[in-house]
Amino acid sequence: MMVEVRFDSAAFAPLRLPHGSRLLEHLTIENSPVLFGCRAGMCGTCLIRVEATGDGALDRPGEAEVELLEIIASGEPRARLACQLVLTADVRVTSAGSPAT
């Protein structure tokens, strides 16, 4: 089963990726507007806004991700760390610096 990842920037084509994989495993500088730092969920560089599209639901963030999100994105319910996101649904990814839509 595959899921689709769409980005808010038209410069980056949608990706079709395996259900259950980590978004981090498939993003490179060539195919993603998301910046990465530590790639371990500790620095917050890959902060994004994400929403499920269609019928699926997003995976729940782990305890460590929740703790960091409370510090760097308090009050933003769609905030996630791209390096920690497991693909369980089609999603639309918006960079954290972009206006919420």
C-alpha positions as CSV (number, residue, x, y, z in Angstrom):
1,M,0.0,0.0,0.0
2,M,1.3,3.5,-0.9
3,V,0.6,7.0,0.5
4,E,1.0,10.3,-1.2
5,V,2.9,13.2,0.2
6,R,2.1,16.6,-1.2
7,F,4.1,19.8,-0.4
8,D,2.9,23.4,-0.3
9,S,5.6,24.4,-2.8
10,A,4.8,23.7,-6.5
11,A,8.6,23.3,-7.0
12,F,8.4,19.9,-5.3
13,A,6.5,17.1,-6.9
14,P,4.2,14.9,-4.8
15,L,5.8,11.6,-3.6
16,R,4.2,8.2,-3.5
17,L,5.8,6.3,-0.7
18,P,5.2,3.0,1.2
19,H,2.6,3.0,3.9
20,G,4.3,2.8,7.3
21,S,7.7,4.2,6.3
22,R,9.3,7.2,7.9
23,L,9.1,10.4,5.9
24,L,12.7,11.1,6.7
25,E,13.9,7.9,4.9
26,H,12.6,9.3,1.5
27,L,13.4,13.0,1.6
28,T,16.6,14.5,0.1
29,I,17.7,18.0,-0.7
30,E,16.5,17.4,-4.3
31,N,12.9,16.3,-3.6
32,S,11.9,18.2,-0.4
33,P,11.5,21.7,0.9
34,V,12.0,20.4,4.5
35,L,15.3,21.1,6.2
36,F,16.9,18.5,8.4
37,G,19.5,18.9,11.2
38,C,20.0,16.0,13.6
39,R,17.5,13.6,12.0
40,A,16.8,12.2,15.4
41,G,14.0,14.4,16.7
42,M,16.1,16.5,19.0
43,C,16.9,19.8,17.2
44,G,13.5,20.8,15.7
45,T,15.0,21.8,12.4
46,C,12.5,19.7,10.4
47,L,9.4,21.2,12.1
48,I,6.5,21.1,9.6
49,R,2.7,21.5,9.6
50,V,1.1,18.3,8.3
51,E,-2.5,17.2,7.7
52,A,-3.9,13.9,6.6
53,T,-5.9,14.1,3.4
54,G,-8.5,11.6,2.3
55,D,-9.7,8.8,4.6
56,G,-6.5,8.1,6.6
57,A,-5.2,9.3,9.9
58,L,-1.7,10.4,11.0
59,D,0.3,8.4,13.4
60,R,0.5,9.8,16.9
61,P,3.7,11.5,17.9
62,G,5.9,9.7,20.4
63,E,6.6,11.1,23.9
64,A,9.9,12.7,23.0
65,E,8.4,14.4,19.9
66,V,5.5,15.7,22.0
67,E,7.9,17.2,24.5
68,L,9.9,19.1,21.8
69,L,6.7,20.2,20.0
70,E,5.4,21.7,23.3
71,I,8.6,23.9,23.4
72,I,9.0,24.9,19.7
73,A,5.4,24.8,18.4
74,S,3.1,25.2,21.4
75,G,-0.5,25.6,20.4
76,E,0.0,24.4,16.8
77,P,-2.0,21.2,16.5
78,R,-0.7,20.3,13.0
79,A,3.0,20.6,14.0
80,R,5.2,17.6,13.6
81,L,8.8,16.7,13.2
82,A,9.3,15.4,9.6
83,C,12.1,13.1,10.8
84,Q,9.7,11.4,13.2
85,L,6.6,11.2,11.0
86,V,5.5,7.7,10.0
87,L,3.4,7.7,6.9
88,T,0.0,6.2,7.7
89,A,-2.1,8.4,5.4
90,D,-1.9,10.6,2.4
91,V,-0.6,14.0,3.7
92,R,-0.1,17.6,2.8
93,V,3.1,19.1,4.2
94,T,3.5,22.8,4.8
95,S,6.8,24.2,6.0
96,A,6.6,25.6,9.5
97,G,7.5,29.1,8.3
98,S,4.6,29.2,5.9
99,P,1.3,30.7,6.8
100,A,-1.3,28.3,8.1
101,T,-4.0,27.4,5.5
